[in-house]
């Protein structure tokens, strides 16, 4: 199994002190988190894309290019690139540049995105976002795979023998399709033979498992070998401690602050207590043995090979935060890597024209 640290670069009050960090300090913290992820032996670092308060993650290729300069080994993920909002030609130029700067460590997760800011800033609505996502994906893929592209679609001017530069380092980019509970993303992934990354954050396991089962069925329907399907999944939170009681008590203020923010913005609260959250969500909060067991139970349903874990301190004491990451890498990750084989990420592949 492979492990990513992931951030949406939220800028919110510290749940303990109430202090809101400056934008500059928040970005500096992300840079340090990526450095630490590499030092501790994580396989990748992921940066999301959002275009509304309280997120600062509007420009993942900019952030990831900086992270490429301060790391040398880990894969660099988007989580997700909201391709429905972007000109696919410009997205190709940005990410082909990042691919070269990082030495071929890019892994792209695409999605339609969400939030009301999309309609306000980009005039992308629920009526056209899926079509934009599909069309953007198909053009981005064509630009990556071919030196010259002739193309026409609904949402941007046509191309005739267009050559987009720079050419990427990876001859064929592995594009994951980010999915929450809608079937459109997994259908597109199965049709094109791409992997799926399940959000797996807001709800209990059932709707996510149903969607992954549908993806695997559609994969077979398209005549593909079931063994070639590749799945990743998110987690709703992370804190590992020597005992479950210690882990829950450290995580409790984080849960309460997150729940208060959800109520403030009008989002439904699915898990009413921290105990319910730990028991029924995908959060990995507990002792090393409990975390290993929970990932194993999810793997029985998903068959996933990659998971992302929160990179953010979220108000914990620095010692608690670091102890959790170090304990995860010392006792959880090695056992899960032993139990669950996984295919290499971009950072571990050679670019000789064939991508695993």
Secondary structure, DSSP 4 states (H G I P E B T S, - for coil): -EEEEEE--B--B-TTT-PBPPHHHHHHHHHHHHHHHHHHT-SEEEE----STTB--S-HHHHHHHHHHH-SSSEEEES-EEGGGS-HHHHHHHHHHHHHHTTS-EEEEEE---STHIIIII---TTTHHHHHHHHHHHHHHHHH-SSEEE--SSS--EEEE--SSPPSSSS--EEEEESS-HHHHHHHHHHT--EEE---SS-HHHHHHHHHHHHHHHHHTT--GGG--EEE--S-EEE-SSHHHHHHHHHHHHHHHHHHHHHTT---S--SHHHHHHHSS-EEE-HHHHHHHHHHHHHHH--SEEEEE---TT--HHHHHHHHHHIIIIIHHHHHHHS-----GGG---SS---
